[in-house]
Amino acid sequence: MVKAVVLVKSPKKLIAARLRKVSAIYDSFPVSGQFDAVALIKVKDLSEIKDVTTEIQLINGVERTETMVEVQ
C-alpha cells in the first residue's frame, strides 16, 4: 500500500465533502492556511497516485493541488 497526502486549494466551502467521493480517498477535511482541504489517499501502487490527483483536479472548483507521498 502507498499512502499520500494531497493539499487542495479551492474557494468552494464544501470541497472536503466532494473529495470524499473519490474512491481512493479514505479521509478528507477542511484546513486553515494556504490550502483549503486535505485528502488522505491509499492506493496499491505508486503509479495510481497520479490518476487520483488528476481526478481531484477535475473536481469543479479545485484551483491547485500539492501531493506528498509517504516515504518508508
Phi and psi restraints in degrees (value plus and minus 20) as a CYANA .aco file:
   2 VAL   PHI    -139.3   -99.3
   2 VAL   PSI     112.1   152.1
   3 LYS   PHI    -132.9   -92.9
   3 LYS   PSI     129.3   169.3
   4 ALA   PHI    -168.3  -128.3
   4 ALA   PSI     137.2   177.2
   5 VAL   PHI    -134.8   -94.8
   5 VAL   PSI     109.8   149.8
   6 VAL   PHI    -136.2   -96.2
   6 VAL   PSI     101.6   141.6
   7 LEU   PHI    -110.9   -70.9
   7 LEU   PSI     115.0   155.0
   8 VAL   PHI    -144.3  -104.3
   8 VAL   PSI     109.1   149.1
   9 LYS   PHI    -121.4   -81.4
   9 LYS   PSI     101.3   141.3
  10 SER   PHI    -180.8  -140.8
  10 SER   PSI     113.2   153.2
  11 PRO   PHI     -95.8   -55.8
  11 PRO   PSI     -28.9    11.1
  12 LYS   PHI     -90.5   -50.5
  12 LYS   PSI     110.4   150.4
  13 LYS   PHI     -89.1   -49.1
  13 LYS   PSI     -52.0   -12.0
  14 LEU   PHI    -122.6   -82.6
  14 LEU   PSI       7.8    47.8
  15 ILE   PHI     -81.6   -41.6
  15 ILE   PSI     -56.6   -16.6
  16 ALA   PHI     -81.4   -41.4
  16 ALA   PSI     -59.0   -19.0
  17 ALA   PHI     -86.7   -46.7
  17 ALA   PSI     -58.5   -18.5
  18 ARG   PHI     -86.0   -46.0
  18 ARG   PSI     -56.1   -16.1
  19 LEU   PHI     -83.7   -43.7
  19 LEU   PSI     -54.5   -14.5
  20 ARG   PHI     -84.1   -44.1
  20 ARG   PSI     -34.8     5.2
  21 LYS   PHI     -98.0   -58.0
  21 LYS   PSI     -33.9     6.1
  22 VAL   PHI     -98.9   -58.9
  22 VAL   PSI     106.2   146.2
  23 SER   PHI     -80.4   -40.4
  23 SER   PSI     -55.0   -15.0
  24 ALA   PHI     -99.5   -59.5
  24 ALA   PSI     -29.6    10.4
  25 ILE   PHI    -107.5   -67.5
  25 ILE   PSI      99.2   139.2
  26 TYR   PHI    -117.0   -77.0
  26 TYR   PSI     -30.4     9.6
  27 ASP   PHI    -182.0  -142.0
  27 ASP   PSI     130.3   170.3
  28 SER   PHI    -173.9  -133.9
  28 SER   PSI     129.6   169.6
  29 PHE   PHI    -178.0  -138.0
  29 PHE   PSI     132.4   172.4
  30 PRO   PHI     -94.8   -54.8
  30 PRO   PSI     130.2   170.2
  31 VAL   PHI    -157.7  -117.7
  31 VAL   PSI     143.0   183.0
  32 SER   PHI    -118.6   -78.6
  32 SER   PSI     140.5   180.5
  33 GLY   PHI      95.1   135.1
  33 GLY   PSI    -174.7  -134.7
  34 GLN   PHI     -83.7   -43.7
  34 GLN   PSI     -52.7   -12.7
  35 PHE   PHI    -128.0   -88.0
  35 PHE   PSI     144.2   184.2
  36 ASP   PHI    -126.9   -86.9
  36 ASP   PSI     -40.9    -0.9
  37 ALA   PHI    -173.2  -133.2
  37 ALA   PSI     137.9   177.9
  38 VAL   PHI    -142.3  -102.3
  38 VAL   PSI     116.0   156.0
  39 ALA   PHI    -139.0   -99.0
  39 ALA   PSI     110.8   150.8
  40 LEU   PHI    -122.6   -82.6
  40 LEU   PSI     104.3   144.3
  41 ILE   PHI    -134.3   -94.3
  41 ILE   PSI     122.5   162.5
  42 LYS   PHI    -155.6  -115.6
  42 LYS   PSI     100.5   140.5
  43 VAL   PHI    -153.4  -113.4
  43 VAL   PSI     147.8   187.8
  44 LYS   PHI     -97.9   -57.9
  44 LYS   PSI     -61.1   -21.1
  45 ASP   PHI    -145.6  -105.6
  45 ASP   PSI     129.5   169.5
  46 LEU   PHI     -76.7   -36.7
  46 LEU   PSI     -55.8   -15.8
  47 SER   PHI     -84.0   -44.0
  47 SER   PSI     -41.8    -1.8
  48 GLU   PHI     -93.6   -53.6
  48 GLU   PSI     -40.6    -0.6
  49 ILE   PHI     -81.8   -41.8
  49 ILE   PSI     -59.9   -19.9
  50 LYS   PHI     -81.0   -41.0
  50 LYS   PSI     -60.7   -20.7
  51 ASP   PHI     -82.4   -42.4
  51 ASP   PSI     -61.6   -21.6
  52 VAL   PHI     -87.8   -47.8
  52 VAL   PSI     -64.1   -24.1
  53 THR   PHI     -85.8   -45.8
  53 THR   PSI     -54.8   -14.8
  54 THR   PHI     -83.8   -43.8
  54 THR   PSI     -62.0   -22.0
  55 GLU   PHI     -82.1   -42.1
  55 GLU   PSI     -60.3   -20.3
  56 ILE   PHI     -83.6   -43.6
  56 ILE   PSI     -64.1   -24.1
  57 GLN   PHI     -85.0   -45.0
  57 GLN   PSI     -42.0    -2.0
  58 LEU   PHI    -103.5   -63.5
  58 LEU   PSI     -28.7    11.3
  59 ILE   PHI     -88.7   -48.7
  59 ILE   PSI     112.7   152.7
  60 ASN   PHI     -76.3   -36.3
  60 ASN   PSI     105.3   145.3
  61 GLY   PHI      81.4   121.4
  61 GLY   PSI     -34.0     6.0
  62 VAL   PHI     -95.4   -55.4
  62 VAL   PSI     101.7   141.7
  63 GLU   PHI    -112.2   -72.2
  63 GLU   PSI     -60.3   -20.3
  64 ARG   PHI    -183.3  -143.3
  64 ARG   PSI     141.8   181.8
  65 THR   PHI    -155.3  -115.3
  65 THR   PSI     139.9   179.9
  66 GLU   PHI    -158.4  -118.4
  66 GLU   PSI     108.7   148.7
  67 THR   PHI    -132.6   -92.6
  67 THR   PSI     115.6   155.6
  68 MET   PHI    -145.6  -105.6
  68 MET   PSI     100.1   140.1
  69 VAL   PHI    -114.5   -74.5
  69 VAL   PSI     115.7   155.7
  70 GLU   PHI     -84.2   -44.2
  70 GLU   PSI     113.3   153.3
  71 VAL   PHI    -127.9   -87.9
  71 VAL   PSI     109.0   149.0
